Amino acid sequence: MSLARIFEENPNRRYIMFGGKGGLGKTTFSAATAYYLAKKGHRVLVFSVDPQASLSDIFEQDIFGKGAVEIMENLYAQEIDADQHIKEYQEEIRQKIFDMYGLDEIPEEIESYIQAAAAEPAMEESAIFDQVVDIVVSAEYDYYIYDLVPLGHALYYLSMASVYDEWIDKITKLRQEMSEYSQVAAVIKREEETEEDMILKELLDIKYRINTSSGILTDSEKTAFFFVIIPEEMALLDTQKAAGLFAKYDVPLSGYVVNRVIPPDLAQKNIPDYLRNRLEMQEGYLDRIDRTFGNQVMARIPEFERDITGLPMIEKVAEAMFGRIS
């Protein structure tokens, strides 16, 4: 099995994720996969859910907080600006208070709460998660490539979906019961039925969006998740541990991509001792990776001569991953 065959044989897998520890090459592979699919004629969005996003760097174009930016034909990239999203959310809350209560200004104690809530450590993650839901639910593209945050935060996003879902289920049930009581009271008093419960409607909308997003993340028919790994001890151990954790959330694992492989043929040349030692260590780790993950290892990507920035270098990585792009 190869990466190219996975995409050819599973055309309905339109949500592609690369995960792993920070600094292993997730952004590079996300960009290269998006490039490959765009060259195949598909409309693709690659987007980053990492607050320290680097898609701007790899594409050599400032895209932060600007929505979906066209990089080339069929290829769009987006970096989420969590701070801006939090500000918009705050303003939305203020407007709802104005609309619901007919106030001229927000009471000081409520404004203090709105400001304090924005400073909560989880608010940034929540804002990013909310935008991910917006992007996925919109269904504007053929493929969505997620440049995921490091593993710990990725698990947070996955768990957040189930936490939100459980909480909304409870609140929705309570609002429905309240709505039923209100309707009964209106009939008894021979009054007109109450207007549609706007809060309940909003909760149901949130529930739909979250279920749609989390459902995609765990749907093996629609989603492909790849772990990025390098031939080093800690990366190998961390990936094994993370794979077990992701399995608990039923994330469909499509394989592993090994990055930064020093070309073995260098051993035949006159090279420094430290590099020869690195090659010997690498051989041992690559053997362990093959024994541990077997045919789930989809590709070995070589160490390149320079940083991966700009479309020509992205094309090189794409061809190393998928083969020559016609």
C-alpha positions as a printed Julia matrix, in Angstrom:
326×3 Matrix{Float64}:
   0.0    0.0     0.0
   1.17   3.57   -0.7
  -0.18   7.03    0.0
  -1.21   7.51   -3.62
  -3.13   4.21   -3.63
  -4.94   5.11   -0.4
  -6.33   8.22   -2.07
  -7.11   6.42   -5.32
  -8.9    3.51   -3.63
 -10.77   5.62   -1.06
 -12.19   8.58   -3.02
 -14.73   9.37   -0.27
 -12.03  10.1     2.29
 -12.18  13.85    1.92
 -10.98  14.86    5.41
  -7.23  14.36    5.79
  -5.32  14.85    9.04
  -1.62  14.7     9.9
  -0.81  14.4    13.59
   2.26  13.9    15.72
   4.62  15.7    18.05
   5.51  19.29   17.28
   8.29  19.89   14.77
   8.1   16.55   12.93
   6.76  17.86    9.64
   2.94  17.85    9.96
   2.61  21.25    8.27
   4.97  20.22    5.47
   3.0   17.04    4.75
  -0.33  18.88    4.98
   0.84  21.44    2.42
   2.35  18.78    0.14
  -0.81  16.65    0.23
  -2.94  19.69   -0.56
  -0.61  20.51   -3.47
  -0.83  16.95   -4.81
  -4.64  16.84   -4.66
  -4.96  20.31   -6.19
  -2.74  19.21   -9.09
  -5.08  16.27   -9.53
  -7.87  18.77  -10.18
  -9.55  18.75   -6.78
 -10.58  21.89   -4.92
  -8.63  21.71   -1.63
  -8.49  23.68    1.61
  -5.51  23.15    3.91
  -5.98  24.86    7.25
  -4.1   25.09   10.5
  -5.63  24.66   13.94
  -2.3   25.39   15.64
  -2.08  28.81   17.35
   1.6   28.85   16.29
   0.63  28.15   12.71
   3.29  28.04   10.0
   1.35  27.67    6.77
   2.22  31.31    6.05
   5.9   30.38    6.27
   5.7   27.29    4.1
   3.65  29.01    1.38
   5.72  32.21    1.74
   2.52  34.24    1.91
   0.81  36.0     4.83
  -2.5   34.21    5.28
  -3.04  34.52    9.04
  -6.57  35.53    9.94
  -7.53  36.27    6.33
  -9.91  33.39    5.75
  -9.3   30.98    2.88
  -6.53  32.41    0.67
  -5.93  31.1    -2.85
  -2.35  29.84   -3.15
  -2.63  28.46   -6.67
  -5.35  26.94   -8.85
  -7.57  24.66   -6.71
  -5.43  25.15   -3.59
  -6.55  27.36   -0.69
  -4.94  27.81    2.72
  -6.22  29.23    5.99
  -4.72  30.03    9.39
  -7.29  30.58   12.11
  -7.04  33.79   14.14
  -8.42  32.7    17.52
  -8.17  36.18   19.07
 -10.34  37.7    16.36
 -12.86  34.9    16.74
 -13.02  35.51   20.51
 -13.68  39.23   19.91
 -16.47  38.39   17.46
 -17.94  35.96   19.98
 -17.89  38.63   22.7
 -19.66  41.09   20.42
 -22.23  38.44   19.52
 -22.99  37.9    23.22
 -23.4   41.66   23.78
 -25.76  41.94   20.82
 -27.89  39.05   22.08
 -28.18  40.74   25.47
 -29.3   43.95   23.75
 -31.85  42.06   21.62
 -33.26  39.91   24.43
 -33.51  42.53   27.15
 -33.78  45.81   25.25
 -30.89  47.4    27.16
 -29.09  50.52   26.02
 -25.79  49.35   27.43
 -24.31  46.21   28.93
 -24.4   46.21   32.76
 -20.91  46.55   34.23
 -20.97  43.2    36.04
 -21.98  41.36   32.84
 -19.31  43.16   30.82
 -16.73  42.14   33.43
 -17.84  38.53   33.06
 -17.6   38.7    29.26
 -14.07  40.1    29.5
 -13.0   37.55   32.12
 -14.36  34.64   30.1
 -12.22  35.66   27.13
  -9.11  35.35   29.29
  -9.82  31.73   30.27
  -7.01  29.38   29.1
  -9.46  27.13   27.24
 -11.11  30.0    25.37
  -8.51  30.02   22.58
  -8.88  26.27   22.01
 -12.67  26.62   22.08
 -12.56  29.45   19.55
 -10.36  27.44   17.21
 -12.55  24.36   17.59
 -15.61  26.45   16.78
 -14.01  27.72   13.58
 -13.01  24.19   12.61
 -16.68  23.23   12.91
 -17.64  26.2    10.71
 -15.09  25.21    8.06
 -16.07  21.54    7.98
 -19.84  22.11    8.02
 -19.63  24.58    5.12
 -18.7   21.75    2.67
 -17.26  24.16    0.08
 -14.24  22.05   -0.91
 -13.54  18.58   -2.25
 -10.81  17.95    0.33
 -10.07  19.38    3.76
  -6.49  18.96    5.02
  -6.1   19.56    8.77
  -2.71  20.71    9.98
  -3.29  19.51   13.55
  -1.78  20.88   16.73
   0.65  18.65   18.68
  -0.84  15.4    19.96
  -1.94  16.55   23.42
  -3.99  19.4    22.01
  -5.37  17.23   19.22
  -6.76  14.87   21.86
  -8.25  17.9    23.58
 -10.18  18.8    20.43
 -11.47  15.26   20.06
 -12.54  15.05   23.7
 -14.09  18.53   23.52
 -16.59  17.3    20.94
 -17.89  14.58   23.25
 -17.93  16.91   26.28
 -19.87  19.58   24.38
 -22.25  16.98   23.03
 -23.05  15.56   26.48
 -23.52  19.03   28.0
 -25.77  20.22   25.17
 -27.84  17.03   25.41
 -28.61  17.83   29.06
 -29.34  21.5    28.45
 -31.45  20.75   25.36
 -33.54  18.23   27.28
 -34.13  20.79   30.04
 -35.11  23.51   27.54
 -37.5   21.12   25.77
 -39.2   20.28   29.06
 -39.51  23.98   29.89
 -40.94  24.65   26.43
 -43.54  21.89   26.88
 -44.61  23.31   30.27
 -44.94  26.78   28.73
 -47.16  25.46   25.94
 -49.38  23.6    28.41
 -49.67  26.73   30.56
 -50.57  28.79   27.5
 -53.37  26.35   26.57
 -54.75  26.33   30.12
 -54.79  30.1    30.19
 -56.23  30.14   26.65
 -53.33  32.21   25.48
 -51.54  31.96   22.17
 -48.71  29.48   22.09
 -45.34  30.94   23.04
 -42.98  31.93   20.28
 -40.35  29.39   19.29
 -37.75  29.08   22.01
 -34.75  30.85   20.47
 -32.36  29.47   23.07
 -33.45  25.92   22.33
 -33.1   26.56   18.61
 -29.56  27.83   19.09
 -28.6   24.86   21.27
 -29.9   22.43   18.68
 -27.92  24.26   15.99
 -24.73  24.03   18.07
 -25.4   20.34   18.67
 -25.84  19.72   14.93
 -22.6   21.5    14.07
 -20.56  19.68   16.71
 -22.04  16.29   15.83
 -21.31  16.92   12.16
 -17.69  17.82   12.9
 -16.97  15.08   15.43
 -18.82  12.56   13.27
 -16.48  13.33   10.39
 -13.41  12.94   12.61
 -14.39   9.39   13.53
 -15.81   8.26   10.18
 -13.41   5.84    8.48
 -15.31   6.26    5.2
 -14.72  10.01    5.13
 -11.55  10.55    7.15
  -7.89   9.56    6.84
  -5.57  10.19    9.78
  -1.8    9.81    9.43
   0.79   9.9    12.17
   4.05  11.64   11.32
   7.08   9.99   12.91
  10.86  10.34   12.67
  13.44   7.58   13.28
  14.29   8.58   16.87
  13.6    6.94   20.23
  11.3    9.52   21.86
   9.29  10.11   18.69
   8.7    6.36   18.35
   7.61   5.92   21.98
   5.37   9.01   21.93
   3.69   7.92   18.7
   2.94   4.43   20.06
   1.38   5.98   23.16
  -0.62   8.51   21.13
  -1.92   5.85   18.74
  -3.43   4.03   21.71
  -5.09   7.23   22.97
  -6.5    8.11   19.56
  -7.97   4.61   19.3
 -10.11   5.41   22.36
 -11.8    8.16   20.36
 -12.29   5.84   17.36
 -10.16   8.01   15.1
  -9.64   5.99   11.89
  -5.88   5.51   11.5
  -4.77   5.25    7.87
  -1.05   4.85    8.43
   2.3    6.31    9.4
   4.61   8.54    7.4
   8.29   8.47    8.36
  10.03  11.79    7.9
  13.64  13.02    7.85
  15.22   9.81    6.69
  18.9   10.37    5.92
  19.62   8.71    2.54
  21.24   5.31    3.35
  23.51   5.45    0.28
  25.53   8.13    2.06
  27.16   5.26    3.99
  29.02   4.33    0.78
  30.67   7.74    0.67
  33.39   9.46    2.65
  31.35  11.07    5.44
  32.14  12.28    8.98
  31.97   9.71   11.79
  29.04  11.45   13.51
  26.95  11.13   10.35
  27.95   7.47    9.94
  26.85   6.87   13.54
  23.56   8.64   12.84
  22.96   6.38    9.86
  23.6    3.27   11.97
  21.2    4.49   14.68
  18.63   5.39   12.03
  18.81   1.89   10.54
  17.94   0.41   13.93
  14.99   2.78   14.45
  13.66   2.22   10.94
  13.76  -1.51   11.57
  11.8   -1.0    14.83
   9.26   1.2    13.05
   8.73  -1.49   10.41
   8.37  -4.23   13.03
   6.04  -2.11   15.17
   3.76  -0.68   12.48
   4.28  -3.15    9.63
   2.35  -2.41    6.45
   0.84   0.69    8.04
   4.05   2.54    7.15
   2.96   4.37    4.0
   6.1    6.25    3.03
   9.64   7.21    4.02
  10.44  10.82    3.22
  14.1   11.84    2.93
  15.82  14.7     4.67
  15.91  17.53    2.14
  18.8   19.85    1.41
  16.99  22.92    2.74
  13.85  24.07    4.55
  10.55  23.31    2.82
   9.24  26.73    1.8
   7.76  27.81   -1.5
   5.85  25.8    -4.11
   8.92  24.25   -5.83
  10.06  22.61   -2.56
   6.48  21.65   -1.66
   6.27  19.9    -5.04
   9.44  17.95   -4.2
   7.91  16.73   -0.95
   4.64  15.86   -2.71
   6.52  13.72   -5.24
   8.46  12.01   -2.43
   5.13  11.21   -0.77
   2.97  10.3    -3.77
   5.27   9.73   -6.73
   5.71  11.85   -9.82
   2.84  14.29  -10.33
   1.75  14.34  -13.96
